[in-house]
Amino acid sequence: MHRKAVVEGVFYPKSFKAIKNFVDSCNVKLQVEAKIAIVPHAGYIYSGETAVKTLKSINKIEKNIILLGPNHTGLGEKVAVFPEGEWQTPCGDVTVNKDTVDLLVEKSVILKRDTMAHIQEHSLEVLLPILKYLKDDINIVPITVSHLTKNECFNVAKDIYEIIKDGSFTIVVSTDFNHFESEEVTNYKDKLAIEKILDIDPEGLYNIVFEKRISMCGIFPVTIALYLARMLKLNNVKLVEHSTSAKASGDYHRVVGYAGILIG
């Protein structure tokens, strides 16, 4: 099964050369041992620099990557795992790790094989050209997540943990933070959410996002990732960068927040 790129030329460039130039232009000073990366998924003009800086700051990206992101379209299963095949990128196709997909789905009651949730979804696709350029031989397990309870987030994390605990995986989690309020409000709300992530506090993050009405589209995948961080006994957390769309748009009244965070 070949999953064609759907936001190529809109969210990110169509050519390998343009991807290369963009990624190479983002300089980093940091090198971190990290198993989990939280990165944004807007158009590269807005959040691409934050995403690249975060992923380039990982000392070693593993060949096997678990991709977790929100389902914006509402299509498909609540926790949808793309079953097999390849995903198209300007840097070459990326292979789905069918063996890991099969293990996950067979051992879980909530993770389901599904392509419908992925067909028009951009949250994972926009990260693939960066990852493919940084590490050419990657394979992926693409998972999109719709609305889940805290307990469901925990159960998804446990299912993933049981499969990856003895292997070498990098978990890449896709989310933007607060949407379409002023930069002042967005910085305040994003800070509340980021503090919970830095504390590896999945319950606290989940609660504060709904209590303070923080429109963080990837709340569910990030909550799953924080439960995974606990299970993996990770305690080194680094905020690489926080930014907003205002830097590119010049509009400070209606912005989207972005953050790059590494957990190792």
Residue pairs with C-beta under 8 A, 6 or more apart in sequence:
1 83
1 84
1 85
1 86
1 115
2 85
2 86
2 88
2 93
3 82
3 85
3 86
3 87
3 88
3 115
3 118
3 119
4 88
5 87
5 88
5 89
5 90
5 125
6 119
6 120
6 122
6 125
7 122
7 125
7 126
8 14
8 88
8 89
8 90
10 43
11 41
11 42
11 43
11 44
11 122
11 125
11 126
12 19
12 43
12 44
12 48
12 90
12 126
12 129
13 19
13 22
13 44
13 90
14 90
15 90
16 90
16 91
16 92
16 133
18 90
19 90
19 91
19 129
19 130
19 133
20 133
22 44
22 48
22 52
23 52
23 56
23 130
23 133
23 134
26 49
26 52
26 53
26 56
28 53
28 56
28 57
30 57
30 238
30 240
31 57
31 58
31 59
32 57
32 58
32 59
32 236
32 238
32 262
32 264
33 59
33 60
33 236
33 264
34 57
34 58
34 59
34 170
34 236
34 238
34 262
34 263
34 264
35 169
35 170
35 171
35 229
35 232
35 234
35 263
35 264
36 170
36 171
36 172
36 173
36 225
36 228
36 229
36 234
36 262
36 263
36 264
37 54
37 55
37 58
37 170
37 171
37 172
37 173
37 260
37 261
37 262
37 263
38 54
38 173
38 175
38 197
38 222
38 225
38 259
38 260
38 261
38 262
38 263
39 50
39 51
39 54
39 55
39 127
39 172
39 173
39 174
39 175
39 260
40 47
40 50
40 51
40 174
40 175
40 176
40 177
40 258
40 259
40 260
41 47
41 51
41 69
41 122
41 123
41 124
41 126
41 127
41 174
41 175
41 176
41 218
42 48
42 126
42 176
42 245
42 256
42 258
43 126
44 51
44 126
45 248
46 245
46 248
46 249
46 256
46 258
47 176
47 243
47 245
47 256
47 258
48 130
49 241
49 243
50 240
50 241
50 242
50 243
50 258
50 259
50 260
51 126
51 127
51 130
51 258
51 260
52 130
53 240
53 241
53 260
54 240
54 241
54 260
54 261
54 262
55 61
55 127
55 130
55 131
55 134
55 172
55 260
56 134
57 238
57 240
57 260
57 262
58 170
58 262
61 131
61 134
61 135
61 138
61 170
62 168
62 169
62 170
63 135
63 137
63 138
63 139
63 168
64 97
64 100
64 138
64 139
64 141
64 167
64 168
64 169
64 170
65 131
65 138
65 139
65 140
65 141
65 169
65 170
65 171
65 172
66 100
66 140
66 141
66 143
66 160
66 164
66 169
66 170
66 171
66 172
67 124
67 127
67 140
67 141
67 142
67 143
67 172
67 174
68 143
68 145
68 171
68 172
68 173
68 174
68 221
68 224
68 225
69 121
69 123
69 124
69 142
69 143
69 144
69 145
69 173
69 174
69 175
69 218
69 221
70 123
70 144
70 145
70 146
70 174
70 175
70 217
70 218
70 219
70 220
70 221
71 80
71 117
71 121
71 123
71 144
71 145
71 146
72 121
72 122
72 123
72 217
73 117
73 119
73 120
73 121
74 146
75 116
75 117
75 119
75 120
75 121
76 114
76 115
76 116
76 117
76 118
76 144
77 112
77 114
77 116
77 117
77 146
78 110
78 112
78 145
78 146
78 147
78 148
78 152
79 110
79 111
79 112
79 143
79 144
79 145
79 146
79 148
79 156
80 112
80 113
80 114
80 115
80 116
80 117
80 118
80 143
80 144
80 145
81 101
81 104
81 105
81 111
81 112
81 113
81 114
81 141
81 142
81 143
82 96
82 101
82 113
82 114
82 115
82 118
82 141
82 142
82 143
83 96
83 98
83 101
83 105
83 113
83 114
83 115
84 96
84 98
84 101
85 95
85 96
86 93
86 94
86 95
86 96
87 93
87 94
87 96
87 125
87 128
87 140
87 142
89 128
89 129
89 132
90 129
91 129
91 132
91 133
91 136
92 132
92 136
94 128
94 131
94 132
94 138
94 139
94 140
95 139
95 140
96 139
96 140
96 141
96 142
97 139
97 140
97 141
100 141
100 163
100 164
101 113
101 141
103 163
104 111
104 141
104 159
104 160
104 163
105 111
105 112
105 113
107 159
107 162
107 163
108 156
108 159
109 155
110 152
110 155
110 156
110 159
111 143
111 156
111 159
117 144
117 146
118 124
118 142
118 144
121 144
123 144
123 174
123 175
123 217
123 218
124 142
124 144
124 174
126 174
127 172
127 174
128 140
131 138
131 140
131 172
132 138
143 221
145 156
145 220
145 221
145 224
146 220
147 220
148 156
148 220
148 223
148 224
150 202
150 203
150 206
150 223
153 202
153 206
153 220
153 223
153 224
153 227
154 202
154 227
156 224
157 224
157 225
157 227
157 228
157 231
158 227
158 231
160 171
160 224
160 228
161 228
161 231
161 232
164 171
165 231
165 232
171 225
171 228
173 218
173 221
173 222
173 224
173 225
174 218
174 221
175 216
175 217
175 218
175 219
175 221
175 222
176 216
176 217
176 218
176 256
176 257
176 258
177 186
177 189
177 190
177 193
177 194
177 214
177 216
177 256
177 257
177 258
177 259
178 185
178 186
178 189
178 190
178 193
178 214
178 215
178 216
178 256
178 257
179 215
179 217
179 256
179 257
180 215
180 254
180 255
180 256
181 189
181 215
181 254
181 255
182 252
182 253
182 254
182 255
183 244
183 246
183 252
183 253
183 255
186 244
186 255
186 256
186 257
187 242
187 244
187 257
189 212
189 214
189 257
190 214
190 242
190 257
190 259
192 208
192 212
192 214
193 205
193 208
193 209
193 214
193 216
194 239
194 242
194 259
194 261
196 204
196 205
196 208
197 205
197 222
197 226
197 237
197 259
197 261
198 237
198 239
198 261
199 237
200 226
200 229
200 230
200 234
200 235
200 237
200 263
201 226
202 223
202 224
202 226
202 227
202 230
205 219
205 222
205 223
205 226
206 219
206 223
208 214
209 216
209 219
216 222
225 263
229 263
234 263
234 264
236 263
236 264
237 261
237 262
237 263
238 261
238 262
238 263
238 264
239 259
239 260
239 261
240 260
240 261
240 262
241 258
241 259
241 260
242 257
242 258
242 259
242 260
243 257
243 258
243 259
244 255
244 256
244 257
244 258
245 251
245 255
245 256
245 258
246 252
246 255
249 255
